Amino acid sequence: MIEGRERLLGHLRGEEERAVGARVCDLIEIALRDEKPVGTDFLDPFQQQVAAGILESVPEVSYRSYGGYPAAERRRLLIFPHYYLVELLEDPVTAIDVTVKSAFDEASHRDCLGALLGTGIAREKIGDVIVTARGCQAVVARESAEYIVGALRRVGRAPAEAREIDPEQLEVEPERVREIRTTVASLRLDAVASAGFGASRTKMAREIKAERVKVNWKPVRDPAHPVAQGDVLSIRGRGRVVVEEVQDTTRKGRINVLLKRMS
């Protein structure tokens, strides 16, 4: 058992956070017992934060993050004893390319993810999914790649064929970043998100109450939730906004902010 396990988990709130924390503690114990690296499943950015908070509190272990490409959202963490030679680490992820054999069916992200899950593989073994002109590509757990390639036969209604590729072959579009210099009445979530995503404050408040807006990858329901410099606001399908700088206040009492919208 890790010394102070309850201390490591005590600050976590909610079933999901505690489940992630408990699993990470289990993997730390395995890595130390077996003196070798062990990998998590793919984690979303919020789960990664939970895991990193625990791992950085245990000096006996180190960890590396793998997503297939630098900007990957879903990632696996490889946990290993602090004395383990990093040169011996093996990348726990690989990539597959799926070609849809039909000129009449254009694959969507939902179609592609559905096809992958339709093989019987768990969502936790699949990282980011990228739609291409021919079908799609996906980052997957290395131990699951061979099975997926053998089992995937259709995407939506169209026949398809999968093959393993090097992650360097992923067709990732460069991320577009736009700077937004503006003022907000306050650092409430609805005010900052409204400025960053270009929507009315009323509409953004509805989005927040419907739990469609995340702060640092965690859903928030309160439009008045305070936002701080460094926070990341995201809405599925609309990219994310980073609160790059909170600056001085204008004569009229509004707050100057620098936001970066990424899509």
N, C-alpha and C positions, 0 to 999 in steps of 0.2 A: 504493500500500500504506500502511496505517496504520503510523506509526512505533511500534515496540514491540509489534507484533501478537502475537508469541510470548510476550511478558511478560503481555499481557492474557489469553492462553489458558492460560498455564503452570500456574495454580492449579486449573484445572478437572479433575475426575476423572470417569471413566466416559464411555462413548460418547455418551450423550444430552447430558450437559453440554457436552462438546467440540463436538458438532454444533450445539447452540444458540449457543454462543459464536462458532463460526466463521461461522455465518450472520449473526449480529449484526455481526461485523466486516466482512463483505461489504457489508451494508446501510449501514454507516457510510461505507465507501469510496464507494458509489454516491451517497449524500446529499451528500458533500463534492465529489465530481466534478461532479455535475449541478446542485449548488446548489439542491436542492429536497427536499421531504419524501419519505420512503419508509417503507412500513409493513411490519411483521412479519406473519406469520400469527397466528392466535389462539394464545396461550401459556397453559399452566396456571400456577398460582401459583409453583411451583418454577422453571419455565422463566423466568418473569418476574423472579425473583430473580437468576438467572444473567445474564440480559440486562441488568438494571439495574446489576449490579456492573461490567459492562464499560462500559456507556454513561457511568456516573458517573466513569469513569477517563479519559475522552476529552473534554477541555475544549472541543474544536472543535465538538461537537454537543450538542444538547438533545433531549429526548424528552417525549412525552405519552402517557398510557395511556387506552384507550377500551374499554369493555365493554358499552355500551348503557344501563347503569343503575349507580348508585353501588356496589352490593354485588356486582357481577358477578365471577365467579370466573375465567372465561376472558376474556382481554383481548388486544387488539392494541396494539402500541407504534408510534407514529409518530416517526420519527427525522429530524431536520432540522439544518442548520447553525445554530450558536448565534446568528447575526445575523439569522436568518429571522424575519419578522414573524409572531407567533403568531396575529394577527388573520386571516391568510391561510390558516391551516390548515383543511382540510376533514375532517370526521369520517369515518374510514375504515370505520365500521360502520353498519348499518341493521338493521331488524327485519322479520320476516315473521310473519303470522298464518295458521295452518292450521285450517280448519274441516272436521271430519269429518262427512260427510253420512250418518250412521246413528245410530239411537237405540239400537242393540243392541251396538255396539262402543265400549267406553270405552278411549281411548288411554292408554298408559303412556309414561313417559319413554323406555323402550327402543323402543317402537313408533315414537315420533316421531323419535328419532335415526335409527332404521333407515330410515324413510321419506326423511329428508333425504339420508342416504348413498346410498340407492337411486337417487337422481337422477344419481349419478355424481360428485357434488361431493366434494372431499377433506375429511376431518375437520378439517383445519387452517383451513378457511374457515368453520367453524361455531363460534359461541361458546356461551353458555349456552342451554339448552333448558328452557322453562317449560310444564308441563302445565296446560291450562285446562279449563273445563267443556265447551267446544265442540271441543277438540282440543289444539292447542299453539301456542306462539309460540317464535321462535328469534331470537337475535342472529346476524347473518351478515356476512361481508365485503361491503362495498357493491358491489364489482365482480361479486359472484356472485349478488346478489339477483334480478336479472331472469331469469337462467337457472333458478334454483331455482323461482321462481314459475311459470315455463312448463313445467317438467318434473315437478313434484310432483303426482301424481294420486291416490295412495292412501296411507293410513296403516293398516298391518296389512292386514286384509281389506276395509276399508271405503273407499269413494270419498272423496276429499277435494279441497279447493280452497285454494290459497294466494294471499295478496296481500301486498304490501309495506305496512308501517305505519310511523309515526313511533315511534322508541324510547320516546317519552313515553307511548305507548299500551300498553306492556308491563304485564301484570297480575302484578306482582311482589308476593308476600305480604311484609308486614313481618317482619323477622327477629326471632325470639323469643330473648331473652337472659336467662339465669338465673345469678345469682351463687351460688357455692358456697364457703362458708368452712369449711375443714376442716383436719385435720392428716394428715400422711403420715409414714411411718417413715423415708423417704429420698426424694431427688429422682430416683430411678430412674423410667424411663418406665412400667414396669408399675404402680408404686405410684401415680403421679400420674394416669395414664390410668384406672386403676381407680376412683379417687375422682371424676374428672370425668365419666366415662361411666356410673357406677353399676353396674359389673360387678365380679365377684370378681377378685382379683389373679391367680388361677390361670387363669381364662378369658381375661383380658386378655393374659397372657403367651402363650397359644396364638394369640391374634389377632395379636400382634406377630411371632411366629415365622413366621406364615403371610403376613407382609408386607401385612397389611390396615390397619396403623396407620402414619400418616405424621407426621413431625415437621418443621414448616415446609415441608410439602408434599412431603417426600422420604421414601420408604419406609424404615423402620428394622426390622431383624430381631432386634436384641439387647434383651431385656427390661430389661437393666441400663443401657441408654443413658441418660446424664445429661440431665436436663431443667433449663432455666434460666428465669428470669423473662423474659416476652415471647415465649416459644415458643408455637407453635400446633400442637395435636395434632388430627388429623382421622381419621375412619373413614368411608368412603363409605356414604351412606345414614343415618348417625347424627349428622351435623353435625360441629362442631369445638369444641374446648376451648382457651381462651387462658389461659396461666399469667399472670394479671394481676399478682400480687404474691407474692414469697417473703418471709415475715416472720420473726419470732423463733422460738426453739425453746422448747418447753414444758419443765416440770420433768422430765418423763419422757423427754425427748430427742426428741420428735416435732417436726416442722416445721410451723408454721402457714402455710397458703397460701390465697390468694384466687384462685379459678378462675372463668372466665366461660364457660358452655356456651351455644353458639349453634346453633339448629336451625330 
